[in-house]
């Protein structure tokens, strides 16, 4: 459920052009070309980490 939440947050932030800020920041920090796919992948990974944390804490099934 956390994965879906973070992807939804990424989508809503993209309405305000946050993905362009994110892509530009990564380009300046790491000198790498990134795309919108990277933007959504980062939010996906944060969601996965959140789901794993909930699973390890035993509270994963409380949210379902």
C-alpha positions in Angstrom: 0.0 0.0 0.0 2.9 2.3 0.7 4.2 1.8 -2.9 0.9 3.0 -4.3 0.8 6.0 -1.9 4.3 7.2 -2.9 3.6 6.7 -6.6 0.4 8.8 -6.1 2.5 11.5 -4.3 5.0 11.5 -7.2 2.2 11.9 -9.7 0.6 14.8 -7.8 4.0 16.5 -7.4 4.5 16.2 -11.2 1.4 18.5 -11.6 3.6 21.2 -10.0 6.7 20.4 -12.2 8.5 18.8 -9.3 10.0 16.1 -11.6 11.8 18.8 -13.6 13.4 20.1 -10.3 14.3 16.5 -9.3 15.8 15.7 -12.7 17.8 19.0 -12.7 19.1 18.4 -9.2 20.3 14.9 -10.0 21.9 16.2 -13.1 23.8 18.8 -11.2 24.7 16.6 -8.2 25.8 13.5 -10.1 26.4 14.7 -13.6 24.1 12.0 -15.0 21.3 12.2 -17.5 18.0 11.0 -15.9 14.5 10.8 -17.1 11.0 10.8 -15.6 11.3 7.0 -15.3 14.1 7.6 -12.7 11.8 10.1 -10.9 9.1 7.5 -10.5 11.5 4.7 -9.8 12.9 6.7 -6.8 9.4 7.1 -5.4 8.7 3.4 -6.0 11.9 2.4 -4.1 10.9 4.7 -1.2 7.5 2.9 -1.2 9.2 -0.5 -1.2 11.3 0.5 1.7 8.2 1.7 3.6 6.4 -1.6 2.9 9.4 -3.7 4.1 9.6 -1.6 7.2 5.9 -2.1 8.0 6.3 -5.8 7.3 9.3 -6.1 9.7 7.5 -4.2 12.4 4.5 -6.5 12.1 2.1 -3.6 11.3 1.8 -4.4 7.5 -1.5 -6.2 7.9 -3.0 -3.5 10.1 -3.1 -1.2 7.1 -4.9 -3.7 4.8 
